[in-house]
Amino acid sequence: MYHKDRTLYGLNHAQKAIKEHKHAILVEGYTDVISFHQAGASNTIATCGTALTVDHCKVLKRFTEHVVVCRDGDPAGFKAMMKDIDLLLGEGFKVDVMNLPEGKDPDDFAKEFMPAEVLEDAA
């Protein structure tokens, strides 16, 4: 059964890379995950059209305790990122942030600015 509040998009493809890199990159949506994977960041996941929940964290905790949060470079993205950080820290994760330029979203960033070396150094 599908449960949006605990499903992480791309996790089925990202599991091995998350364990290998010892962190997950959390982005906003489906296209962001696809673009990050195409750019070489196969440890990228997203919530499925909903805010990050405790249930998402419980699922993710099976694979890593370190999350890099990457949200849109706008006020709404910043607000979502702050909520993500609070929740992740409250659930015992180490949290890093990938700040995007104003007006850019993770999909844009991956396509325009993200060589594989940047991703490897993200953690």
N, C-alpha and C positions, 0 to 999 in steps of 0.2 A: 504494500500500500504506500502511496506517495504522501509524504508529510513535508510540506514546504518549510516548516519551521525547524526542520533538522536535516534537510537535504542540502548538500554542498555541491554545486555544479562543478563538474570536472574532476571530482575526487576520485572517481574510478580510474581516470587516466593519470592523476597526480600522485597517488599513494606512494608509489616506488620512489619518485623524485623527492617527495616531501621527506621520506625517511632518509634518503641519501644525502640531501642538502641540510637536513636537520631543522628545516623551517618551511612554512607555507607562506605564500603570498596571497593575501585576501584582497580581491578586487570587487568592483560593483556588479558586473553582469556577465552574461553569456559571451558577448562579443569581446569583452575585455579578456576573459579567460582564453578564448581562441587566439587572440592576437598575442598574448603573452606566451602561450605555448608555441606559436609559430616563430616567435622571436627567441626561443630557446629556454624560456622559464616554465618548464613542465611541472613545476611545483606550485602552480597557480590554481586557485579555486575561487568560487563566488557563492554568495547566498542567492537563492532563486527568487528574486523579486520581493524580498522581504528583508527586514533588519536582522542583524546578527542576534541569535538567541542563545540562551544557556544550553539548549539541546544541540545547536550547532557546535558549541564549544566542547560538549561531551564527545561528540563524534570526532572532532578534530584532535582532541587530546589522545586518541588512540594512535595517532601517527606522529605527533610532535607537541612540544611545549613552547614553541617559538613561532610567532606570527609576524609577518611584515604586512602592515595595513597600507593599501594604496587606493584611495578614493578620488573622486573628481576634484579638480583644482578650482572649485568654486565654493561659495559659502555653504551650500547644502552638503557638498562633499566633505567639507571641514567639520560640519556639525555631525554628520554620520560617523566620520572618523573618530571624533571625540567620544561618541557613545560606544563605538567598537572598542576603543582603547580601555575605557572604564570597565566594560564587561569582561574583556580578555584578561586584564590585570586582576579583576575580582575572581576569575576562574583559575588564576595561578600561571598564566602564560607570561613568557618574556615577550615584549612587544617592541617592534621597531616601526618606523613610519617612512614611507616613500612619498615625499611631498612632490606634487606635480605643479608645473607652471600654471598660472592663472588661466582659466578657460580650457585647459586640456583635461581629457579624461584618460583613463588607463589605456584604452584602445588607441587613441591618438599618440600617446606617449610611446607605446610599444612600436607603432609603425614608423614614427619619426625619429625617435631619440635613443632607442634601446638596443645597443649592441649586447651580445651575450655576456661580455665581460662585466657590464654594469650589473646584470642580474646575479652573477656569481659573487660579486662583492656586496650585494644587498644585505647580506647577513654578516 
